[in-house]
């Protein structure tokens, strides 16, 4: 073997060795994610920038349907097979799986200052730092303002009740032959705010869940009646069962719905899909005798305690939680900031759409009107038990499988049984 051949073989071996070392040194993190609009694209651009600055860390963004976040992720986490990070909405319900980032981030005080009010949603004990809000959300309705104008029907104003709106949307739908006067997301969370407006307390005097009372019955009865009289479509909620979530965003975007009860997270999707095809208009939460409240909430990006790379996860979270990164994320996604420093006007929203701007102002302005009970419910670690019992049993009543009284009894039974099961764990 001559010198040249030996040199080439030696160089090749060295290259393979270096390649193997580099591959071994690289850390891959997996982030489970769902999209309401374009936020996955915005997050990917931030991750690309992070990887450029930290070439030793690879972050894979696994985008899944929202249903997978609700139903599949808890099973994965329970089996110890979850991702390193995930975007979640069951903020407190999954808290047992979260990593305390405090030892792994550079400035815990920055997190406490800017995310403090929401950290307790992720940790009922208010000790750990586990993630940050990718968006603060507020539930509330959208209306197709163009249809109101075409039908020459006045939209109810401030202080309007759900009954006022039901009357108005039925008039619009009747005049213009619109198939669905009103649609709601099939979600216990979506029903909770209006129920609280009707006087639902959600908890007893000791802070234990007490889902069914006169206020909840009042709102549930309205929803039941609206499904029977055609104000709402049985084909929507009736197309799924149990606690399965179902949105009506596509029906609204296709101008098949006059009023849609959903929330602020729809803004970027409507700006993209509807644009100026019609005036989609956010309106304040309708009133009940107790309040005019929606539900607060949102999605958080959280770190999982089973990760094998807590230091790298902390480094990534430091980058993503910075003011610069979040100002870009909130601005491009048109999300209400879940960052105290940016909430006071530190975000330049990337839209000239007057409908989107109006919706952002409407939902941000609704935050002070949210009832304290709604904040307590959102922060309650077992709220998912209550939401699931509410929507599954109400759904059964709507499609005729139970009477309303039977549904109320089953809701109470469901909560009691699942709370007892939790206590045994």
C-alpha positions as CSV (number, residue, x, y, z in Angstrom):
1,X,0.0,0.0,0.0
2,X,1.6,3.3,-1.0
3,X,1.7,6.5,1.0
4,X,-1.1,8.2,-0.9
5,X,-3.5,5.3,-0.4
6,X,-2.6,5.2,3.3
7,X,-3.2,8.9,3.6
8,X,-6.6,8.7,1.8
9,X,-7.7,5.8,4.0
10,X,-6.5,7.6,7.1
11,X,-8.4,10.7,6.1
12,X,-11.5,8.7,5.4
13,X,-11.3,7.0,8.8
14,X,-10.8,10.3,10.5
15,X,-13.8,11.8,8.7
16,X,-16.0,8.9,9.7
17,X,-14.8,9.2,13.3
18,X,-15.6,12.9,13.4
19,X,-19.0,12.2,11.7
20,X,-19.8,9.6,14.3
21,X,-18.7,11.9,17.1
22,X,-20.8,14.7,15.8
23,X,-23.8,12.5,15.4
24,X,-23.4,11.2,18.9
25,X,-23.0,14.7,20.3
26,X,-26.1,16.0,18.7
27,X,-29.2,16.2,20.8
28,X,-32.6,15.8,19.2
29,X,-35.7,17.3,21.0
30,X,-39.2,16.5,19.9
31,X,-41.9,19.1,20.3
32,X,-45.6,18.0,20.0
33,X,-47.6,20.8,18.4
34,X,-51.1,21.6,17.1
35,X,-52.2,24.5,14.9
36,X,-55.2,26.8,15.0
37,X,-53.8,28.9,12.2
38,X,-50.3,29.7,11.1
39,X,-48.5,29.4,14.4
40,X,-46.7,26.2,13.4
41,X,-45.0,28.0,10.6
42,X,-44.0,30.8,12.9
43,X,-42.7,28.4,15.5
44,X,-40.7,26.5,12.9
45,X,-39.0,29.7,11.8
46,X,-38.0,30.4,15.4
47,X,-36.7,26.8,15.8
48,X,-34.7,27.1,12.6
49,X,-33.0,30.2,14.1
50,X,-32.4,28.4,17.4
51,X,-30.7,25.6,15.5
52,X,-28.5,28.0,13.6
53,X,-27.3,29.4,16.9
54,X,-27.1,26.0,18.6
55,X,-26.1,23.5,15.9
56,X,-25.6,20.8,18.6
57,X,-29.4,20.7,19.2
58,X,-31.9,19.5,16.7
59,X,-35.6,20.3,17.4
60,X,-38.3,18.3,15.5
61,X,-41.7,19.9,15.4
62,X,-44.4,17.2,15.3
63,X,-47.7,18.8,14.2
64,X,-50.8,16.7,15.1
65,X,-54.5,17.4,15.2
66,X,-55.8,19.1,18.3
67,X,-57.7,15.9,19.1
68,X,-54.4,14.1,19.5
69,X,-53.3,16.7,22.1
70,X,-56.5,16.1,24.1
71,X,-56.8,12.3,23.8
72,X,-53.4,10.7,22.8
73,X,-50.9,12.9,24.6
74,X,-52.1,11.9,28.1
75,X,-51.8,8.2,27.2
76,X,-48.3,8.7,25.9
77,X,-47.2,10.7,29.0
78,X,-48.7,8.0,31.3
79,X,-46.7,5.4,29.5
80,X,-43.5,7.4,29.8
81,X,-43.3,7.8,26.0
82,X,-44.2,11.5,25.6
83,X,-42.3,14.2,23.8
84,X,-39.7,16.5,25.3
85,X,-42.0,19.5,25.0
86,X,-45.7,19.9,24.0
87,X,-48.2,22.6,23.4
88,X,-51.1,21.8,25.7
89,X,-54.5,23.3,26.7
90,X,-55.2,21.0,29.7
91,X,-52.8,23.2,31.6
92,X,-53.2,21.9,35.2
93,X,-54.6,18.5,34.3
94,X,-51.3,17.3,32.9
95,X,-49.1,19.1,35.5
96,X,-47.9,15.8,37.0
97,X,-45.9,15.2,33.9
98,X,-44.2,18.6,33.7
99,X,-40.5,19.3,34.2
100,X,-39.5,22.1,36.7
101,X,-37.4,24.2,34.5
102,X,-36.0,26.4,37.3
103,X,-32.6,24.7,37.5
104,X,-32.3,24.7,33.7
105,X,-33.2,28.3,32.7
106,X,-30.9,31.3,32.9
107,X,-33.2,33.8,34.7
108,X,-36.1,32.4,36.7
109,X,-37.0,35.9,37.9
110,X,-37.7,36.9,34.3
111,X,-40.2,34.1,34.1
112,X,-41.9,35.0,37.4
113,X,-42.2,38.6,36.4
114,X,-43.5,38.1,32.9
115,X,-45.5,34.8,33.2
116,X,-46.3,34.9,36.9
117,X,-50.1,35.1,36.7
118,X,-50.2,32.0,34.5
119,X,-47.5,29.9,36.1
120,X,-50.1,28.7,38.7
121,X,-52.3,27.4,35.9
122,X,-49.4,25.0,35.2
123,X,-48.5,24.2,38.8
124,X,-51.3,24.2,41.4
125,X,-48.7,24.4,44.1
126,X,-47.2,27.6,42.6
127,X,-43.6,26.4,43.0
128,X,-42.4,25.2,39.6
129,X,-41.7,26.9,36.3
130,X,-42.8,24.5,33.6
131,X,-43.6,26.5,30.5
132,X,-45.2,29.7,29.1
133,X,-48.4,30.6,27.4
134,X,-48.0,30.5,23.6
135,X,-51.3,32.5,23.7
136,X,-53.7,33.9,26.1
137,X,-57.2,33.1,24.9
138,X,-60.7,34.4,25.7
139,X,-63.8,32.6,24.7
140,X,-66.5,34.6,22.9
141,X,-68.7,34.8,19.8
142,X,-68.1,35.9,16.2
143,X,-70.9,37.0,14.0
144,X,-71.2,37.3,10.2
145,X,-71.8,41.1,10.2
146,X,-72.3,41.1,6.5
147,X,-75.3,38.8,6.8
148,X,-76.8,41.1,9.5
149,X,-76.4,44.0,7.0
150,X,-77.9,42.1,4.1
151,X,-80.9,41.0,6.2
152,X,-81.3,44.5,7.6
153,X,-81.3,43.2,11.2
154,X,-79.6,45.3,13.9
155,X,-76.9,43.5,15.9
156,X,-77.6,43.4,19.6
157,X,-75.4,45.9,21.5
158,X,-73.5,45.9,24.8
159,X,-75.3,44.1,27.6
160,X,-77.3,41.9,25.2
161,X,-78.2,38.5,26.5
162,X,-78.0,35.1,24.9
163,X,-81.7,35.2,24.3
164,X,-81.3,38.6,22.5
165,X,-78.7,37.1,20.2
166,X,-80.7,33.9,19.6
167,X,-83.7,36.0,18.4
168,X,-81.5,38.1,16.2
169,X,-79.6,35.3,14.5
170,X,-82.8,33.4,13.8
171,X,-84.2,36.4,12.1
172,X,-81.1,36.8,9.9
173,X,-81.1,33.1,9.1
174,X,-84.7,33.1,8.2
175,X,-84.5,36.1,5.9
176,X,-81.4,34.9,4.0
177,X,-82.0,31.1,4.2
178,X,-78.8,30.5,6.2
179,X,-78.7,26.8,7.4
180,X,-77.2,27.4,10.9
181,X,-78.3,30.4,12.9
182,X,-75.9,29.7,15.8
183,X,-73.0,27.2,16.4
184,X,-70.9,26.6,19.4
185,X,-67.7,24.6,19.7
186,X,-68.6,21.2,21.2
187,X,-66.5,21.8,24.3
188,X,-67.2,22.0,28.0
189,X,-64.8,24.9,28.3
190,X,-66.9,26.8,25.8
191,X,-70.1,26.2,27.7
192,X,-68.5,27.1,31.1
193,X,-68.2,30.9,30.6
194,X,-71.9,31.4,29.6
195,X,-72.9,29.0,32.5
196,X,-71.0,31.2,34.9
197,X,-72.7,34.2,33.4
198,X,-76.0,32.5,34.3
199,X,-74.8,32.1,37.9
200,X,-73.0,28.8,37.9
201,X,-70.6,28.6,40.9
202,X,-68.7,25.5,39.8
203,X,-67.4,24.9,43.3
204,X,-68.8,24.4,46.8
205,X,-67.8,26.4,49.9
206,X,-64.8,24.1,50.4
207,X,-63.5,24.5,46.9
208,X,-64.6,21.1,45.7
209,X,-66.1,20.7,42.3
210,X,-69.9,21.2,42.3
211,X,-70.7,21.3,38.6
212,X,-74.5,21.2,38.5
213,X,-76.5,24.0,40.0
214,X,-79.2,26.4,38.9
215,X,-76.9,28.5,36.8
216,X,-75.5,25.6,34.9
217,X,-78.9,24.1,34.4
218,X,-80.2,27.4,33.0
219,X,-77.4,27.6,30.3
220,X,-77.6,23.9,29.5
221,X,-81.3,24.1,29.1
222,X,-80.9,27.0,26.6
223,X,-78.5,24.9,24.5
224,X,-80.8,21.9,24.7
225,X,-83.8,24.0,23.5
226,X,-81.8,25.7,20.7
227,X,-80.9,22.3,19.3
228,X,-84.6,21.3,19.4
229,X,-85.9,24.4,17.8
230,X,-83.3,24.7,15.0
231,X,-81.3,27.6,16.4
232,X,-78.4,25.2,16.6
233,X,-77.8,22.2,14.3
234,X,-78.0,18.7,15.8
235,X,-75.9,17.5,12.9
236,X,-72.8,19.3,14.4
237,X,-72.8,18.2,18.0
238,X,-74.7,15.0,17.1
239,X,-72.0,13.9,14.7
240,X,-69.6,12.9,17.5
241,X,-70.1,11.4,21.0
242,X,-68.6,11.3,24.4
243,X,-66.4,14.3,25.3
244,X,-65.1,14.6,21.7
245,X,-64.3,18.1,20.7
246,X,-65.8,19.5,17.5
247,X,-65.4,23.0,16.1
248,X,-67.6,24.8,13.6
249,X,-64.9,27.1,12.2
250,X,-65.2,25.7,8.7
251,X,-69.0,26.2,8.6
252,X,-68.6,29.8,9.8
253,X,-65.8,30.4,7.3
254,X,-68.1,29.2,4.5
255,X,-70.8,31.6,5.6
256,X,-73.1,28.8,6.7
257,X,-73.4,30.2,10.3
258,X,-74.7,33.5,11.5
259,X,-73.1,33.4,15.0
260,X,-70.2,31.2,16.2
261,X,-69.3,30.8,19.8
262,X,-65.6,30.0,19.9
263,X,-62.7,32.3,20.9
264,X,-59.8,34.5,20.2
265,X,-57.6,31.7,18.8
266,X,-59.6,31.7,15.6
267,X,-58.4,35.2,14.6
268,X,-55.4,34.2,12.6
269,X,-57.3,31.4,10.9
270,X,-60.2,33.6,9.9
271,X,-57.9,36.4,8.7
272,X,-56.2,33.8,6.5
273,X,-59.2,31.7,5.3
274,X,-62.0,34.3,5.3
275,X,-60.0,37.5,4.7
276,X,-62.4,40.1,3.3
277,X,-65.0,37.6,1.9
278,X,-67.3,38.9,4.6
279,X,-67.1,40.9,7.8
280,X,-66.4,38.4,10.5
281,X,-66.9,40.4,13.7
282,X,-66.0,39.5,17.3
283,X,-68.7,40.7,19.8
284,X,-68.6,40.9,23.6
285,X,-69.7,37.9,25.6
286,X,-73.5,38.0,26.0
287,X,-74.8,38.6,29.5
288,X,-76.6,36.5,32.0
289,X,-78.0,37.6,35.4
290,X,-74.6,37.1,37.1
291,X,-72.0,38.3,34.6
292,X,-71.1,38.8,30.9
293,X,-68.2,36.4,31.0
294,X,-66.2,34.2,28.7
295,X,-63.6,31.8,29.9
296,X,-59.9,32.6,30.0
297,X,-57.4,30.0,28.8
298,X,-55.0,29.4,26.1
299,X,-52.2,27.1,25.1
300,X,-48.9,26.7,26.9
301,X,-45.6,25.2,25.7
302,X,-44.5,23.0,28.5
303,X,-41.4,20.8,29.2
304,X,-41.9,17.2,30.2
305,X,-40.1,15.7,33.1
306,X,-39.3,12.4,31.3
307,X,-37.1,14.2,28.9
308,X,-33.5,12.8,28.7
309,X,-32.2,16.3,27.9
310,X,-33.4,18.8,30.5
311,X,-30.5,21.2,30.0
312,X,-31.1,21.4,26.3
313,X,-34.8,21.9,26.9
314,X,-34.0,24.7,29.2
315,X,-31.8,26.3,26.6
316,X,-34.5,26.1,24.0
317,X,-37.2,27.5,26.4
318,X,-34.9,30.4,27.3
319,X,-34.7,31.3,23.6
320,X,-38.4,30.9,22.8
321,X,-39.6,32.8,25.9
322,X,-37.4,35.8,25.3
323,X,-39.2,39.1,24.6
324,X,-37.8,39.3,21.1
325,X,-39.0,35.8,20.1
326,X,-42.4,36.1,21.7
327,X,-43.0,39.6,20.2
328,X,-42.4,38.0,16.8
329,X,-44.5,35.0,17.6
330,X,-47.5,36.9,19.0
331,X,-47.2,39.5,16.3
332,X,-47.2,37.1,13.4
333,X,-49.8,34.7,14.8
334,X,-52.2,37.5,16.0
335,X,-52.4,35.9,19.4
336,X,-53.2,37.9,22.6
337,X,-49.9,38.0,24.5
338,X,-49.4,35.7,27.5
339,X,-46.4,37.8,28.6
340,X,-46.9,40.7,31.0
341,X,-44.1,42.8,29.5
342,X,-45.6,42.6,26.0
343,X,-49.2,42.8,27.0
344,X,-49.1,46.6,27.4
345,X,-48.6,47.3,23.7
346,X,-45.2,45.6,23.1
347,X,-46.5,43.6,20.1
348,X,-46.7,44.9,16.5
349,X,-49.5,42.7,15.1
350,X,-48.7,41.8,11.5
351,X,-52.1,42.7,10.0
352,X,-53.9,45.5,8.2
353,X,-57.1,43.6,8.4
354,X,-59.7,45.7,10.2
355,X,-61.6,42.6,11.2
356,X,-58.6,41.0,12.8
357,X,-57.7,44.3,14.6
358,X,-61.2,44.7,15.9
359,X,-61.3,41.1,17.1
360,X,-58.0,41.5,18.9
361,X,-59.3,44.6,20.6
362,X,-62.6,43.0,21.5
363,X,-61.1,39.9,23.1
364,X,-58.3,41.8,24.9
365,X,-60.9,44.2,26.2
366,X,-63.0,41.3,27.5
367,X,-60.3,40.2,30.0
368,X,-61.5,42.6,32.7
369,X,-65.1,41.3,32.4
370,X,-64.1,37.7,33.0
371,X,-65.7,36.5,36.3
372,X,-63.4,35.4,39.1
373,X,-65.1,32.0,39.0
374,X,-63.9,31.5,35.4
375,X,-60.3,32.2,36.4
376,X,-60.7,29.8,39.3
377,X,-62.1,27.1,37.1
378,X,-59.4,27.6,34.5
379,X,-56.7,27.1,37.1
380,X,-58.3,24.1,38.7
381,X,-56.2,21.0,38.2
382,X,-59.2,18.8,37.6
383,X,-61.2,21.1,35.4
384,X,-61.0,18.6,32.5
385,X,-63.1,16.2,34.6
386,X,-65.8,18.8,34.9
387,X,-65.6,19.9,31.2
388,X,-65.9,16.3,30.0
389,X,-68.8,15.4,32.2
390,X,-70.6,18.6,31.1
391,X,-70.2,18.2,27.4
392,X,-70.6,14.4,27.1
393,X,-73.9,14.2,29.1
394,X,-75.3,17.4,27.6
395,X,-74.6,15.9,24.2
396,X,-76.5,12.8,25.1
397,X,-79.5,14.8,26.1
398,X,-79.4,16.9,22.9
399,X,-79.5,13.8,20.7
400,X,-82.2,12.2,22.8
401,X,-80.3,9.5,24.6
402,X,-81.0,11.1,28.0
403,X,-83.5,13.5,29.4
404,X,-82.0,16.8,30.7
405,X,-82.7,15.8,34.3
406,X,-80.9,12.4,33.7
407,X,-78.0,14.3,32.1
408,X,-77.6,16.5,35.1
409,X,-77.6,13.5,37.4
410,X,-75.0,11.7,35.2
411,X,-72.8,14.8,35.2
412,X,-72.7,14.8,39.0
413,X,-72.0,11.1,39.1
414,X,-69.2,11.3,36.5
415,X,-67.4,14.0,38.5
416,X,-67.8,12.2,41.8
417,X,-66.6,8.9,40.4
418,X,-63.6,10.4,38.6
419,X,-62.6,12.5,41.6
420,X,-62.8,9.4,43.8
421,X,-60.6,7.6,41.3
422,X,-58.1,10.4,41.3
423,X,-58.0,10.3,45.1
424,X,-57.0,6.6,44.9
425,X,-54.1,7.1,42.6
